[in-house]
């Protein structure tokens, strides 16, 4: 039996789908509102509904976690709270850190063979090596880090602690994930925000990877017992203009043409920080969203490529995501 947490999410749903297509028996820890996404995933598999065991539970409830983990040989821990709203900082510490600690403790208690933890590039250090951030980059300061980043780094410490106590664990750090899921949440907003077109674009850029590639790499890492550190999963580094152009082209909508000046974004970020300091949350964007849009971050994927893995192009990932979106709307 294999347990997948976060099976309704953008990565977890892909892991679930691929495991079912391989004929595996899968147990999913789910919230009461996850069934619609799971039903959509099951439409995309050849068969498998009879090989799913459903357990309703909560990452913060050690009893339900222990029940979910018991009898499983492998656990894929994908569930997390993703937010750039500073008001959710405490919630992220509980869900992402304490929730991961509960998973690790249950894996140790029930002698699980392997834990695969889906982390994030947000948990990678800030020291560049040959102009790029890599698995070896040192974390020099917490300053300027989002609450989400800090929570994912602390969650990784829980997995490392499990390793020290004898747990076989794989840590994966995907870049911004392109795929389908709960539309309008997490990185799926990159798809939904481009549907009606986009005239303006920010100056920054980031690393991107398809959800299906993260799932493939995760499953291969468990099968090949890659317990030797962690892996950055990045298909391509693109400017936001390039990414938004790819997406809007697939929708046939207005492509971005006007770059928002950095000074305007700095002003907007400062204003948002002031608003947030008052405890207000009256805009759809946060200061962290604006800060991310301003930055250009380049990651190394050499370690992942060294395993022989071949990443899907982001253009293909975008095409698949847009097709899925259009099929559902």
Secondary structure per residue as TSV (DSSP state, phi and psi in degrees):
chain	resnum	aa	ss	phi	psi
A	1	X	-	360.0	139.9
A	2	X	E	-120.2	133.0
A	3	X	E	-101.1	135.0
A	4	X	E	-123.6	120.4
A	5	X	E	-95.7	149.7
A	6	X	S	70.6	32.8
A	7	X	T	-69.5	-12.0
A	8	X	T	-92.9	-2.6
A	9	X	S	-85.2	177.3
A	10	X	T	-64.8	-36.5
A	11	X	T	-92.3	-45.4
A	12	X	H	-58.1	-38.3
A	13	X	H	-66.2	-33.9
A	14	X	H	-70.0	-39.9
A	15	X	H	-63.0	-44.5
A	16	X	H	-57.9	-48.4
A	17	X	H	-60.9	-46.0
A	18	X	H	-68.9	-36.6
A	19	X	H	-65.0	-41.6
A	20	X	H	-65.4	-39.0
A	21	X	H	-66.2	-21.7
A	22	X	T	-87.5	-1.6
A	23	X	T	88.3	12.1
A	24	X	-	-77.5	154.7
A	25	X	-	-92.2	128.0
A	26	X	E	-127.4	132.9
A	27	X	E	-104.4	134.2
A	28	X	E	-120.7	132.9
A	29	X	E	-88.8	118.7
A	30	X	E	-132.6	152.2
A	31	X	-	-85.6	167.3
A	32	X	T	-66.8	-20.4
A	33	X	T	-98.0	11.7
A	34	X	-	-92.6	-8.3
A	35	X	H	-64.1	-34.5
A	36	X	H	-64.1	-43.1
A	37	X	H	-66.1	-41.6
A	38	X	H	-62.3	-40.9
A	39	X	H	-59.6	-38.8
A	40	X	H	-66.1	-40.5
A	41	X	H	-61.1	-42.4
A	42	X	H	-66.7	-21.7
A	43	X	H	-69.5	-22.3
A	44	X	T	-98.1	6.7
A	45	X	S	-111.4	153.8
A	46	X	S	-64.4	-38.9
A	47	X	S	-165.4	176.3
A	48	X	-	140.6	-11.4
A	49	X	G	-57.0	-34.5
A	50	X	G	-75.6	-7.9
A	51	X	G	-103.4	12.9
A	52	X	E	-106.6	131.8
A	53	X	E	-109.6	124.6
A	54	X	E	-99.3	128.4
A	55	X	E	-128.6	120.6
A	56	X	E	-85.2	129.1
A	57	X	-	-166.3	-174.4
A	58	X	-	-140.1	137.0
A	59	X	T	-59.1	-26.0
A	60	X	T	-89.3	2.2
A	61	X	-	-107.9	99.6
A	62	X	H	-57.4	-30.5
A	63	X	H	-67.7	-47.1
A	64	X	H	-68.8	-33.0
A	65	X	H	-65.9	-44.6
A	66	X	H	-61.5	-40.3
A	67	X	H	-63.7	-39.7
A	68	X	H	-69.1	-37.6
A	69	X	H	-78.5	-32.4
A	70	X	T	-56.3	128.2
A	71	X	T	87.6	0.6
A	72	X	-	-96.3	143.2
A	73	X	S	-92.6	-28.0
A	74	X	E	-135.9	141.2
A	75	X	E	-125.8	125.6
A	76	X	E	-103.3	110.8
A	77	X	E	-99.6	98.7
A	78	X	-	-108.5	-17.6
A	79	X	-	-66.4	136.6
A	80	X	-	-164.3	157.6
A	81	X	-	-96.8	119.4
A	82	X	-	-110.8	118.1
A	83	X	-	-159.4	147.0
A	84	X	-	-112.1	20.2
A	85	X	-	-90.6	115.6
A	86	X	G	-60.6	-22.7
A	87	X	G	-68.5	-15.5
A	88	X	G	-101.5	13.3
A	89	X	H	-59.4	-44.5
A	90	X	H	-67.5	-41.1
A	91	X	H	-59.4	-40.3
A	92	X	H	-67.2	-35.8
A	93	X	I	-62.8	-41.1
A	94	X	I	-68.0	-55.4
A	95	X	I	-67.6	-49.7
A	96	X	I	-77.4	-36.9
A	97	X	I	-92.7	-58.4
A	98	X	I	-63.6	-38.3
A	99	X	H	-61.2	-42.3
A	100	X	H	-67.3	-38.8
A	101	X	H	-60.1	-40.4
A	102	X	H	-64.8	-39.2
A	103	X	H	-62.9	-48.3
A	104	X	H	-59.9	-46.5
A	105	X	H	-60.6	-41.3
A	106	X	H	-69.7	-36.1
A	107	X	H	-62.5	-41.4
A	108	X	H	-67.1	-43.7
A	109	X	H	-61.3	-42.9
A	110	X	T	-98.7	10.6
A	111	X	T	54.2	49.8
A	112	X	-	-65.7	139.7
A	113	X	S	-64.8	-47.7
A	114	X	E	-146.9	137.0
A	115	X	E	-111.9	127.0
A	116	X	E	-109.4	114.4
A	117	X	E	-103.3	123.6
A	118	X	E	-89.7	103.4
A	119	X	-	-94.9	-135.0
A	120	X	-	-164.6	156.5
A	121	X	G	-63.9	-16.9
A	122	X	G	-63.4	-19.4
A	123	X	G	-94.7	2.7
A	124	X	S	-82.4	150.3
A	125	X	-	-63.0	168.5
A	126	X	S	-103.9	-1.4
A	127	X	-	-84.8	118.6
A	128	X	-	-75.6	143.5
A	129	X	B	-122.2	115.3
A	130	X	T	54.2	41.1
A	131	X	T	81.2	1.6
A	132	X	B	-131.1	157.6
A	133	X	B	-90.1	137.8
A	134	X	-	-139.1	-179.5
A	135	X	T	-59.8	-24.7
A	136	X	T	-91.2	-2.9
A	137	X	-	-63.7	132.3
A	138	X	-	-78.7	146.0
A	139	X	-	-91.0	105.5
A	140	X	-	-92.3	-24.7
A	141	X	-	-160.5	151.7
A	142	X	-	-85.4	-12.7
A	143	X	T	-61.7	133.1
A	144	X	T	82.0	-1.3
A	145	X	-	-85.2	143.0
A	146	X	-	-74.2	160.6
A	147	X	H	-61.8	-34.6
A	148	X	H	-63.6	-45.7
A	149	X	H	-58.1	-47.7
A	150	X	H	-63.8	-38.2
A	151	X	H	-68.7	-38.4
A	152	X	H	-70.3	-35.3
A	153	X	H	-65.2	-44.4
A	154	X	H	-65.0	-35.2
A	155	X	H	-64.3	-38.7
A	156	X	H	-61.2	-36.7
A	157	X	H	-59.1	-35.8
A	158	X	H	-64.7	-38.8
A	159	X	H	-68.4	-41.8
A	160	X	H	-61.6	-38.3
A	161	X	H	-60.9	-41.4
A	162	X	H	-61.6	-39.1
A	163	X	H	-60.3	-43.8
A	164	X	H	-62.3	-25.9
A	165	X	T	-94.6	9.4
A	166	X	T	104.7	6.7
A	167	X	-	-85.5	129.0
A	168	X	-	-74.8	121.1
A	169	X	E	-140.6	143.4
A	170	X	E	-115.9	130.8
A	171	X	E	-114.4	123.7
A	172	X	E	-116.3	138.5
A	173	X	E	-120.6	81.7
A	174	X	E	-72.0	149.3
A	175	X	-	-76.0	-160.5
A	176	X	E	-62.5	124.2
A	177	X	E	-90.8	130.5
A	178	X	E	-104.6	120.9
A	179	X	S	176.9	-172.6
A	180	X	-	-100.2	163.1
A	181	X	S	171.6	-139.7
A	182	X	S	-77.0	94.8
A	183	X	T	-57.3	132.1
A	184	X	T	93.4	-2.3
A	185	X	S	-116.4	151.1
A	186	X	G	52.3	-140.3
A	187	X	G	-77.2	-5.6
A	188	X	G	-66.8	-15.7
A	189	X	H	-64.1	-22.5
A	190	X	H	-63.0	-33.2
A	191	X	H	-79.9	-50.8
A	192	X	H	-66.3	-32.2
A	193	X	T	-72.8	-17.3
A	194	X	T	-94.4	-5.9
A	195	X	T	-60.4	-42.0
A	196	X	T	-89.0	3.1
A	197	X	-	99.1	164.1
A	198	X	-	-150.3	118.9
A	199	X	S	-90.0	-39.9
A	200	X	E	-101.9	153.1
A	201	X	E	-143.4	148.8
A	202	X	-	-81.3	164.7
A	203	X	S	-82.2	-10.6
A	204	X	-	-83.6	-169.9
A	205	X	E	-163.5	169.9
A	206	X	E	-157.0	-179.4
A	207	X	E	-95.2	148.3
A	208	X	E	-136.8	153.3
A	209	X	E	-153.2	148.9
A	210	X	E	-79.5	147.5
A	211	X	H	-61.5	-37.4
A	212	X	H	-64.8	-35.5
A	213	X	H	-67.3	-39.8
A	214	X	H	-60.7	-43.7
A	215	X	H	-63.8	-45.8
A	216	X	H	-59.7	-44.9
A	217	X	H	-66.8	-38.4
A	218	X	H	-62.2	-48.7
A	219	X	H	-64.7	-41.8
A	220	X	H	-64.5	-37.1
A	221	X	H	-65.6	-38.4
A	222	X	H	-67.2	-45.7
A	223	X	H	-63.4	-36.5
A	224	X	T	-94.7	4.4
A	225	X	T	54.9	56.5
A	226	X	-	-85.0	79.1
A	227	X	-	-101.7	32.8
A	228	X	S	-112.2	42.3
A	229	X	S	117.8	-140.9
A	230	X	E	-137.4	166.7
A	231	X	E	-132.9	126.2
A	232	X	E	-78.6	129.7
A	233	X	E	-112.2	103.8
A	234	X	-	-139.2	120.9
A	235	X	S	-80.6	-52.7
A	236	X	E	-146.6	151.8
A	237	X	E	-102.0	123.6
A	238	X	E	-132.8	151.2
A	239	X	E	-71.8	155.8
A	240	X	H	-62.9	-32.1
A	241	X	H	-61.8	-44.8
A	242	X	H	-63.4	-42.5
A	243	X	H	-65.3	-48.4
A	244	X	H	-64.7	-31.2
A	245	X	H	-66.1	-42.0
A	246	X	H	-59.1	-46.3
A	247	X	H	-69.2	-47.1
A	248	X	H	-64.5	-33.6
A	249	X	H	-61.7	-41.9
A	250	X	H	-65.3	-33.2
A	251	X	H	-82.7	-16.8
A	252	X	T	72.3	29.3
A	253	X	-	-108.2	177.7
A	254	X	-	-56.2	126.3
A	255	X	-	-88.7	149.4
A	256	X	-	-66.7	136.7
A	257	X	-	-130.9	-26.3
A	258	X	E	-113.3	120.1
A	259	X	E	-79.8	131.2
A	260	X	-	-75.3	123.6
A	261	X	-	-59.0	144.1
A	262	X	H	-60.5	-35.2
A	263	X	H	-66.4	-34.1
A	264	X	H	-68.0	-38.4
A	265	X	H	-67.2	-37.5
A	266	X	H	-62.0	-42.7
A	267	X	H	-63.5	-44.2
A	268	X	H	-63.9	-39.6
A	269	X	H	-64.3	-43.4
A	270	X	H	-61.7	-42.2
A	271	X	H	-63.8	-42.9
A	272	X	H	-64.7	-37.9
A	273	X	H	-63.0	-37.9
A	274	X	H	-64.7	-45.7
A	275	X	H	-60.8	-43.6
A	276	X	H	-66.6	-32.3
A	277	X	H	-65.3	-21.8
A	278	X	T	-86.6	-0.2
A	279	X	T	79.6	19.5
A	280	X	-	-100.1	151.9
A	281	X	-	-143.7	74.4
A	282	X	-	-105.3	0.0
A	283	X	S	-121.9	157.2
A	284	X	S	-74.4	-23.8
A	285	X	S	-96.9	153.4
A	286	X	-	-115.7	169.6
A	287	X	H	-61.8	-31.6
A	288	X	H	-68.8	-38.7
A	289	X	H	-58.5	-44.8
A	290	X	H	-67.7	-41.1
A	291	X	H	-60.4	-42.2
A	292	X	H	-64.6	-37.8
A	293	X	H	-67.0	-25.4
A	294	X	H	-82.0	-27.6
A	295	X	-	-86.0	147.3
A	296	X	B	-113.0	116.7
A	297	X	-	-119.2	131.1
A	298	X	-	-121.0	128.7
A	299	X	B	-113.1	151.6
A	300	X	-	-88.2	135.9
A	301	X	-	-115.0	19.6
A	302	X	H	-61.6	-38.3
A	303	X	H	-66.4	-42.5
A	304	X	H	-65.5	-42.6
A	305	X	H	-63.5	-29.0
A	306	X	T	-65.1	-16.3
A	307	X	T	-82.9	-6.6
A	308	X	T	94.0	3.9
A	309	X	-	-73.7	140.0
A	310	X	-	-114.2	119.6
A	311	X	-	-80.6	145.0
A	312	X	-	-71.0	144.9
A	313	X	-	-67.2	151.8
A	314	X	H	-68.6	-30.0
A	315	X	H	-60.8	-43.0
A	316	X	H	-67.9	-38.8
A	317	X	H	-63.3	-41.4
A	318	X	H	-64.3	-44.4
A	319	X	H	-57.8	-45.1
A	320	X	H	-64.0	-41.8
A	321	X	H	-67.0	-43.2
A	322	X	H	-65.2	-41.7
A	323	X	H	-59.7	-43.8
A	324	X	H	-62.6	-42.6
A	325	X	H	-61.6	-47.2
A	326	X	H	-64.9	-34.2
A	327	X	H	-66.0	-27.3
A	328	X	H	-97.2	-5.8
A	329	X	-	-127.8	360.0
